[in-house]
Amino acid sequence: MTARTLALKTKDVETRASGAGHALLEVYLNDLQKWIMVNPQFDAIVLKYGIPLNAVEIQQAVTDGEKLDLFTSKEDLNIEFYTAWIYPYLYYFDVRFDHSEGVERNELRSVNGKINLMLVPLGAP
């Protein structure tokens, strides 16, 4: 499976003393033709109508108050707790273009000299 690390950041990432980010994975599913968010720390995948969602889709669904489900092996983890916990981190999304390990920073693939892509909400710094 093709996977990439995704860094989630809170709205106050520049001023918060600690705990302003969370790293997890997105995995590309060929059959769905999309990335889905996989959180190994929580053993969690968020679903809507049985379909796994990516980070942007989760952000939108939680914002809109949509009904979501959770795929997890943890019996004590529920969707209400998980979405309340993850939602503050779904503000900025940061992903590298190149996920090679053991490669010097200057050797990573880049686009216009940049090695990362950050999704920023409209109007946010």
C-alpha positions in Angstrom: 0.0 0.0 0.0 1.1 3.5 -0.7 1.3 5.5 2.5 2.4 9.0 3.5 2.9 10.8 6.8 0.5 13.6 7.4 1.2 16.3 10.1 -2.0 17.8 11.5 -1.7 21.2 13.3 -4.0 23.2 15.5 -5.1 26.8 14.7 -2.8 28.1 17.4 0.3 26.1 16.3 2.5 29.2 16.3 1.7 30.2 19.9 0.8 27.0 21.7 3.6 25.9 24.1 3.1 22.2 23.4 0.7 19.7 21.9 0.0 21.7 18.7 0.5 18.9 16.3 -0.3 15.2 15.7 1.3 12.9 13.1 -0.5 10.0 11.4 -0.8 8.3 8.1 -2.8 8.5 5.0 -3.0 5.4 2.8 -4.0 5.4 -0.8 -6.7 2.9 -1.6 -6.8 2.0 -5.3 -10.3 0.7 -5.2 -11.7 4.0 -3.9 -9.2 6.1 -5.8 -8.4 8.3 -2.8 -6.3 8.7 0.3 -7.8 7.7 3.7 -6.6 8.8 7.2 -5.2 6.0 9.4 -4.3 6.9 13.0 -2.0 4.2 14.3 -1.8 5.9 17.8 -5.5 5.4 18.3 -6.0 2.4 15.9 -8.6 4.4 14.2 -10.1 4.9 10.8 -13.1 7.2 10.4 -16.0 6.1 8.2 -19.0 7.8 6.6 -21.6 5.4 5.2 -19.0 2.6 5.6 -16.4 4.5 3.4 -13.1 5.5 5.0 -12.4 9.2 4.9 -9.3 11.3 4.5 -8.3 14.2 6.8 -10.0 16.9 4.8 -13.2 14.9 4.5 -13.2 14.2 8.3 -12.7 17.9 9.0 -15.7 18.8 6.8 -17.9 16.1 8.1 -17.3 17.0 11.8 -17.8 20.7 11.0 -21.1 19.9 9.3 -22.2 17.6 12.2 -22.5 14.5 10.0 -22.9 11.0 11.4 -19.6 9.2 11.3 -18.5 5.7 12.5 -15.1 4.4 13.7 -13.2 1.3 12.6 -11.0 0.3 15.5 -10.1 -2.8 17.6 -10.1 -0.7 20.8 -13.3 -1.5 22.7 -13.1 1.6 24.8 -12.8 4.0 21.8 -15.9 5.6 20.3 -16.5 8.1 17.5 -17.7 10.9 19.8 -14.5 10.8 21.9 -12.2 10.4 18.9 -13.7 13.2 16.7 -13.7 15.6 19.7 -10.0 14.8 20.3 -8.9 15.0 16.7 -10.9 17.9 15.5 -8.7 20.7 16.9 -5.8 19.2 15.0 -7.7 19.3 11.7 -6.8 22.9 10.9 -3.5 22.9 9.0 -2.4 19.8 7.0 1.2 19.4 6.2 2.6 16.6 3.9 6.0 16.1 2.2 6.2 15.5 -1.5 8.8 12.8 -1.0 8.5 10.2 1.7 11.9 8.6 1.2 13.7 7.6 4.4 17.4 8.1 5.0 17.7 10.8 2.4 19.3 14.2 3.1 16.8 17.1 3.0 18.5 18.7 0.0 18.1 15.4 -1.9 14.3 15.1 -1.4 12.1 15.7 -4.4 10.7 19.2 -4.4 8.3 21.5 -6.3 9.5 25.0 -6.9 12.2 24.5 -4.2 9.6 23.4 -1.6 9.6 19.9 -0.1 6.2 20.2 1.7 2.7 21.1 0.8 0.6 22.8 3.6 -3.2 23.1 3.3 -4.2 26.3 5.0 -7.8 27.4 5.5 -9.0 30.5 3.6 -8.1 33.6 5.4 -5.7 31.8 7.9 -2.0 32.9 8.2 
